[in-house]
């Protein structure tokens, strides 16, 4: 995850995402630098406009899940059961005292 954060930070600062810059950021943050990951990151982001990708991702519509009818019915049943239980308990207590 720190490699992705490094790429985002470099992009935000307007610095090129190259092996040297990635390595410097990771080392200054105290992370263990793994050269294969650095090379893979730089290669993967070689022709990617990160700012454009972020803008496109932020305008993607999010689907809102409709409430399930079964869940609403279950809530109604729970409320009914609570009322019945209270009435039953009160009747039981009443029978103790005659």
N, C-alpha and C positions, 0 to 999 in steps of 0.2 A: 504494500500500500504506500509505503514511503516513496517509492519510485514514481508512482502516479502523482503524488503530492508534489514531488520535486519538479516534474514536468509542468504541472499547473502553475507553480510558483515562478518558474523560469519564464513561462509564457506570459504571465501577468506582468512581470517586470520588463518584458520586451527583450529578453536575452535569448540567444539561440539555444535550442535543446540539442546539445552535443555531449559527447562522452566526458569531456573535460569539465563542463559546467555541471552536469549531473553528478559527477564524482565529487566536485568541490562542495556542492550543497549537501550531499549525503554525509560527507566527512565532517563538515562544520556542524551538522546536526547530531553527530555522534553515532550515526548508523554504520553498520557493517556494510561495506561496499562489495557487492558481488559482480564482478566484471561481466559474466554472461548476461545478467539481468540488465546491466547498464547498456550493453550493446543491443540487446533485444528491444529495449525501450526506445533508444535512439532510432533504430531501424524502423520500428513500428510507427513512429511519429514523424518520420522523415517528410512525408508529403501531406501532413494533416494540419489544417488550420484550426487550432484548438479553440480560439475565440469564436469562430463560426460554429463549431460543433456545440459549444456551450450555449450559444444563442438559440440554435435549433432545438436543443434538448429542453431548454426552458420554456419554449412555446408549444411543446407537444401537449395535446389534450389528455387529461386524466379521466379515465372512466370511473364513474361513481357507481358503486354497487347499490342496487335497489334493496331496500329492506325485505327480508324474507317473510312471507305471510305466516309460515310455520312458527317463526320465532316470536311474532307478535301474539299469535294464539297461545303459545306456551306461556307467555308472560301473563295473559289474562287468566289462564287456568291456575297459575301459581297464586295469583291474588285471590281467586275463589277458594282455593285450598286453605290459604291463611285464614280467611274469614270463617270457614267451616271449622277449622281447628280451634280458633278462639271461642266459638260458640260451644263446641263440644267440651272444651276445657272448663268453661264457666258452668255448664250444666253438671259436669262431674264434681266440681267444687260445691255446687249447691246441694247435691245429694249427700255430701258428707255432713252438712250441717242441718239436714232434715227439712 
